[in-house]
Structure formats: structure tokens, C-alpha cells
Amino acid sequence: MNWYFYFRKSKGILFYTLCVISALIAIVPLIFIFYHTLSLGLKAINWDFFTQLPKPVGESGGGMGNAIVGTMILVGIGSLIGLPIGIFSGIYLSEYGNNPLGTLIRFFTEVLNGIPSIVTGVVAYSLVVIPMKHFSGYAGGVALGILMIPTITRTTEEMLKLVPRSLREASLALGIPEWRTILSIVLKTGLGGVVTGIMLAISRVAGETAPLLFTSLNNRFWHTTLDQPIASLTVFIYNYGVSPFDDWIAQAWGGALVLMLLITSLSLIVRNITKKKF
Amino acid sequence: MNLVEKNYSDLFFKNLTKFFALLILVVIALMGYEIYINAKPAIEKFGWKFITDEVWDPVQENYGALPFIYGTLVSSFLALLIALPLSVCIAIFLVDIAPSWIEKPFSFFIELLAGIPSIVYGIWGFFVMVPWVRTSVEPFLAKYFGFLPFFTGPLYGVGMLSSGLILSIMILPIIASISRDVLKAVPISQKEASLALGSTRWEATRIALSYSRSGILGATILGLGRALGETMAVTMVIGNRPTISASLFEPGYTLASVIANEFTEATSDLYISVLIELALVLFVIAIIVNSIARLLVWSVTRKYSSQISN
């Protein structure tokens, strides 16, 4: 029966080798994506890229200054919607949510997380663009705000749940009312985690393109009012990337690099915060 | 007196947070309502025929959603077909093979992959992957598997195959990381028991795998949900042609990419309404798929937590 034992052993080695190989295969596209974005993006990036307006077709140079500012504005409007709803409902779920209503809300938060962002764009279109009768920064902000809610809610809940019960009890025993305990003790202790959630949400929506295509549209000039279409980095990358002009395609890679650096650095910061805290 | 005041402030705070939590339900209801109301003209005009009709001709105002539903389903399942085995292997690699000094940075890499915006996948797919598919993958498949109907026709590069590939890269991190968590959650006693009975390490891994089957299924469905709704990357590599063809080399079109491409170009109210109805189809599919996935993952984690406490 010895041969059978060796057969089983070698079968195991074979499958484990397959696992290692597939892990290596999965790494390959990541390396290529980073490599191409870096090598092609660096060529397009210079000081003008961050400060100048896009140039018309045929003129070289120019940048995406307005798009970078535009992305920040849109994320800002989104945060005005996403932060209060996300943080407060996270508090509700963690502190009062141990009931059927809490489970229901938790469930629908997950469902909201899974709704495709293009659908959210359509909703923002019918909520804001149709009544206002034109594309605007508000509409894009509303779409991003809805997209931010589930991430913030979930991380806030999880992080506040990690705060030890004894802290709450100590505070309540000192006669501090419950709401004050939650705000000044629980939320403050879990603040690092809540900030993590916010940054995760920001890094998610900063890279969104689909919901902005027909809400904030695009704009080739500096923004003066939120009532107008607003440029964003992602829509710029898309428009330039599918264009037939080499200049524009090079700039699209530059935009992709800026976006990647932004999001990667956000996730590195997030990682460090959570590491220190827990 | 003081006590009563405190109760009021607590009650106020509790209801304030409850209000915001309920807003989440309101947002979802509002989303469904807004899409339905704006899709209504199209729904009334075309009825159920909309879903089964193949013709998409905005000029003649003939709208059928079948090519888009077909494209969405085929590209997503193709992505699952590629990503699922790889992700399970990665999960096994991380849990059972890799030492922790490899596991930690590797897990971080996988998370990075999950965080890359889809537009970056899109331009990478368009400028790097599609040419590679056109010059290497498709000729190879056509040469050795050309007798199958899936690998026939002209080699465009853009098409179902490319979109399946880019989607598989995008959903791999989701499936892999949840599968890893599920595999890790298998009680160590299961593996120890199997090893004690004389099984090899691989056989113990098999036991753990069968134990976490429904959790991996849930992870798969979550990945499917992401693939179904993915817009930008697919739009850039699928070729955007509303046809139904068995060949994976042929261009296709998905629900999400037709909305992205044609929304700002839609000239008539009916056209807009039709596109919003496509969004409604996508919304309903997303809700169903995500509900199933979430319930599956929850049932698994609950099962484990009860077993751990026992």
C-alpha cells in the first residue's frame, strides 16, 4: 500500500503547486497595470499638468488642473451627504441596532453597496438634472454622496463595536448621559476607525466615472459655480482615453497615474491608521 | 427633574441617529421609485416585449434589451469562470501554504487591486490588454480550439473575451479575500481531526474547502454582482455593438455600457426613458443578486460564530 501513500502525497504537492502558480498569475496583471500607468503616466506629468487648463486639439501642453479641482469639489459635495448619513446610521447600528430594524438596515446597507454606480448616476440624473433641466456639479455630488453611504456606515458600525463595553459603563456610571457617552467617549475612542471608513469611501468615489458621465458631465474651464457642469479627473481620463489624438491619450495616462497615486496613498494611510489602533 | 431632562436628550439623540439610519431605507426606496417613474413611458410602450426583443434601432424608435442582457450575463459568467478557480487557489495559498511574511504583503496587494478605479482598468485594458488579446490570445484560441463555436470569426481584440478577462481581474480580489476569510474561519479542529485520521495536508485542505462551500458561493455571487454592474472598463473593451453571437471574439454590449454611452446622446424623451428602463433592469438584478449573496455569507458567518461559542 506504500505506492498509494506516495500517490496521495504527490497529488497534494501537485495541487499546492497549482495554488502557488495561480497566486503568481493573479499578481501579474497588477504588476503590469502599475508598470504601464507609471511609465506612460510619468511622461505626461509636469507642473503644467496640475495647474493649467486643457488645451484645444492640436495644441500641445496644457493640463487637467480644473479636473483635479473638480474631483475635489464633487467629493466635497458628496461628503456633505454621505458623512452625516453614514456616521449617524453607523452609530445607530452599533449602539441601538441590536433589533430587527437594525438587521433590516444593515441588510439594505449591503444591498446599497452592491447597486451599480451607473444606476446611482441615473437616479441622480432623475432627481437633480431633470428638475433643474441642466447638468450640474450638484447632481454629480448627489450621486457620489449616495455611493459613500454604505462604506461609511459599515466601517463606523464595526469600529464603534470594537470599543470596549467597560468604557461605556465607566462613563455611564459617572452619571454622563448616554448621548454624551456615545459622542465623547465611544466616538472619540473609535475615531481612527471612523476616519478610516471616511477615507475608504473617499478613495472609492474619487475613482468613480460612470455616475458622473451624465450628471456633472465635463467642463474645459475653471469652475465658477456649482450650478454648471463640472470637470472631473475620471471623466477626463475617459474622454481623453477614447479620443483619437496621441496628445490626449498621453494625458489620459497622466490622469490615471495621478488617480492611482491618490488612491494608493489613501489606502496606505488607512492601513497605517488601523495598524496603530488595533 | 434632572433625570427627566437627561432622558429627553437621550431620546432625542437616539431618534436622531435612527432618523439617519432610516434615511438609508428611504434612499433605496427613492432610487427604485425615481427609476420606475422615469422608465414608465418605455414600460407602457413596450411591455415585456422589451426584454425579449433583439432589435436596437434608436432611429426607428425600436428598442429591445435582449442583446444587452445577453452581453451582461455572458461577460459576467465568463469572468466568474476565470476568476473563481484562481481566487479559490489564492485563498488556499494564503491560508494553508504561504508563511505569514508572504501572506501579509500578498493580501495587501490583493486589496490594492480591489481599490484601483475601474477607469484605470479601462484604459489599461484598452491600450495594453486588447492588443495582446488580438495578437496572442485570439490567434492561439482560433488555431487550437477553432472547431468550437466560441472561438470563431474575425479577431478584433475588443469583444466578449476581452471584457470577460478584464472583469475577471477586477472581481478576483473580492472573491479571493472573502474566500480567504471564510477558509480562515473554519474551526482548526476540523483540520486536526482529518490530519489525525491520517490524511495528507492537501486532504485536510479539501475538508476545510467543503466546509466553507456556501461562504465561497456567497463570495462568488458578490463578485458576480460587481461584474454585472461594472461600467467603464467593460465599455472600453467590449466593442459596443448590440449583437448576439455565440463567438466570444465578437463585440457585444452590456446594460451598463449602453447607458454610459448613449445617455448624453439620447435625443428623444422615449430614448431617455428606454435607457432608464435598462437601469431599472440592472437595479432589479443587482438587488436580487446582492440579497442572495449577503444572506449566504451571513448564514455562514452565523453558523461559525455559534459553533465557536459552543
Contacts between the chains, C-beta under 8 A, distances in Angstrom:
chain1	res1	chain2	res2	distance
A	8	B	200	5.2
A	8	B	202	7.9
A	8	B	203	7.0
A	9	B	200	5.8
A	11	B	200	7.8
A	11	B	202	6.5
A	12	B	200	4.6
A	12	B	201	5.8
A	12	B	202	2.9
A	12	B	203	7.0
A	13	B	202	7.8
A	15	B	202	5.4
A	15	B	205	8.0
A	16	B	92	7.9
A	16	B	96	7.8
A	16	B	97	5.8
A	16	B	201	7.8
A	16	B	202	6.4
A	18	B	89	6.3
A	19	B	89	4.3
A	19	B	90	7.4
A	19	B	92	4.8
A	19	B	93	4.4
A	19	B	97	6.1
A	20	B	93	6.0
A	20	B	97	6.5
A	22	B	85	7.2
A	22	B	86	4.7
A	22	B	89	3.9
A	22	B	90	6.3
A	22	B	93	7.4
A	23	B	89	6.7
A	23	B	90	5.0
A	23	B	93	4.3
A	23	B	94	7.7
A	23	B	98	7.8
A	23	B	106	7.1
A	25	B	86	6.5
A	26	B	86	5.8
A	26	B	87	7.9
A	26	B	90	5.6
A	26	B	110	7.5
A	26	B	172	5.9
A	26	B	176	7.3
A	27	B	106	7.8
A	27	B	109	6.5
A	29	B	113	7.9
A	29	B	169	4.8
A	30	B	109	6.1
A	30	B	112	7.0
A	30	B	113	5.0
A	32	B	124	7.5
A	32	B	128	6.7
A	33	B	116	6.6
A	33	B	120	6.9
A	33	B	121	7.3
A	33	B	124	5.0
A	36	B	124	6.0
A	36	B	127	7.6
A	36	B	128	5.4
A	37	B	120	6.5
A	37	B	124	7.0
A	84	B	20	6.4
A	85	B	20	5.1
A	85	B	23	5.3
A	85	B	24	6.8
A	85	B	27	7.8
A	88	B	16	6.7
A	88	B	17	4.8
A	88	B	19	7.7
A	88	B	20	3.5
A	88	B	21	7.1
A	89	B	17	6.9
A	89	B	20	4.8
A	89	B	21	3.8
A	89	B	23	7.1
A	89	B	24	5.7
A	91	B	17	4.9
A	92	B	14	7.9
A	92	B	17	3.8
A	92	B	18	5.5
A	92	B	20	6.8
A	92	B	21	4.0
A	93	B	21	6.6
A	95	B	17	7.3
A	96	B	14	5.8
A	96	B	17	6.8
A	96	B	18	7.0
A	97	B	21	7.5
A	101	B	21	7.9
A	102	B	21	7.9
A	104	B	25	7.5
A	105	B	21	5.1
A	105	B	22	7.5
A	105	B	24	5.8
A	105	B	25	6.6
A	107	B	291	7.7
A	107	B	294	6.4
A	108	B	24	6.0
A	108	B	25	5.8
A	108	B	28	5.6
A	109	B	24	5.8
A	110	B	290	6.6
A	110	B	294	4.7
A	111	B	28	6.9
A	111	B	287	5.8
A	111	B	290	5.0
A	111	B	291	6.1
A	111	B	294	7.0
A	112	B	24	6.6
A	112	B	27	7.0
A	112	B	28	5.8
A	113	B	290	7.6
A	114	B	222	7.2
A	114	B	225	4.7
A	114	B	226	7.6
A	114	B	229	7.7
A	114	B	286	5.6
A	114	B	287	7.8
A	114	B	289	7.2
A	114	B	290	3.3
A	114	B	293	7.6
A	114	B	294	7.9
A	115	B	28	8.0
A	115	B	31	7.2
A	115	B	229	7.3
A	115	B	283	6.5
A	115	B	286	5.1
A	115	B	287	7.2
A	115	B	290	7.7
A	116	B	228	7.1
A	116	B	229	2.4
A	116	B	230	7.4
A	116	B	231	6.9
A	116	B	256	5.9
A	116	B	282	5.8
A	116	B	283	7.9
A	116	B	286	5.7
A	117	B	229	7.2
A	117	B	231	7.0
A	118	B	229	6.7
A	118	B	231	4.6
A	118	B	256	4.8
A	118	B	259	5.4
A	118	B	260	6.0
A	118	B	279	7.1
A	118	B	282	7.3
A	119	B	31	7.4
A	119	B	35	7.2
A	119	B	229	7.0
A	119	B	279	5.1
A	119	B	282	5.5
A	119	B	283	5.0
A	119	B	286	6.9
A	120	B	31	7.4
A	121	B	259	8.0
A	122	B	35	6.2
A	122	B	259	6.7
A	122	B	263	7.8
A	122	B	275	7.8
A	122	B	276	5.8
A	122	B	279	4.1
A	123	B	30	7.6
A	123	B	31	4.7
A	123	B	34	5.3
A	123	B	35	6.3
A	125	B	263	7.5
A	126	B	34	4.5
A	126	B	35	7.0
A	126	B	37	7.5
A	126	B	38	4.7
A	126	B	276	6.9
A	127	B	30	7.6
A	127	B	34	5.8
A	130	B	38	7.4
A	146	B	27	6.1
A	146	B	31	7.6
A	149	B	24	6.3
A	149	B	27	6.9
A	153	B	24	6.9
A	177	B	6	4.6
A	177	B	9	5.8
A	177	B	10	5.7
A	178	B	10	4.6
A	178	B	13	7.2
A	178	B	14	7.9
A	179	B	9	5.7
A	179	B	10	5.4
A	179	B	12	7.5
A	179	B	13	3.4
A	179	B	14	7.6
A	182	B	13	7.1
A	183	B	13	8.0
A	203	B	115	6.3
A	204	B	115	7.8
A	206	B	117	7.7
A	207	B	115	7.9
A	207	B	116	7.6
A	207	B	117	2.6
A	207	B	118	7.2
A	207	B	119	6.8
A	207	B	120	7.5
A	208	B	117	7.2
A	209	B	117	7.3
A	209	B	118	6.9
A	209	B	119	4.6
A	209	B	122	8.0
A	209	B	231	7.4
A	209	B	232	4.7
A	210	B	118	7.7
A	210	B	231	3.9
A	210	B	232	5.8
A	210	B	256	7.0
A	210	B	260	5.7
A	213	B	260	5.5
A	213	B	263	6.8
A	213	B	264	6.9
A	214	B	263	4.3
A	214	B	264	5.1
A	217	B	264	7.2
A	234	B	117	6.6
A	234	B	119	5.0
A	234	B	232	8.0
A	237	B	119	5.2
A	237	B	120	7.7
A	237	B	123	6.5
A	238	B	119	5.7
A	238	B	122	7.2
A	238	B	232	6.5
A	238	B	236	8.0
A	241	B	119	7.7
A	241	B	122	7.0
A	241	B	123	4.3
A	241	B	126	6.6
A	241	B	127	7.8
A	241	B	236	7.2
A	242	B	126	7.5
A	242	B	236	6.8
A	249	B	127	7.5
A	252	B	123	5.8
A	253	B	123	6.9
A	256	B	119	7.2
A	256	B	120	4.8
A	256	B	123	5.8
A	256	B	124	7.8
A	259	B	117	5.8
A	259	B	119	7.4
A	259	B	120	6.4
A	260	B	116	6.7
A	260	B	117	7.8
A	260	B	120	6.0
A	263	B	115	5.6
A	263	B	116	7.2
A	263	B	117	6.5
A	264	B	112	6.5
A	264	B	115	7.3
A	267	B	111	6.9
A	267	B	112	6.6
A	267	B	115	5.3
A	271	B	108	7.1
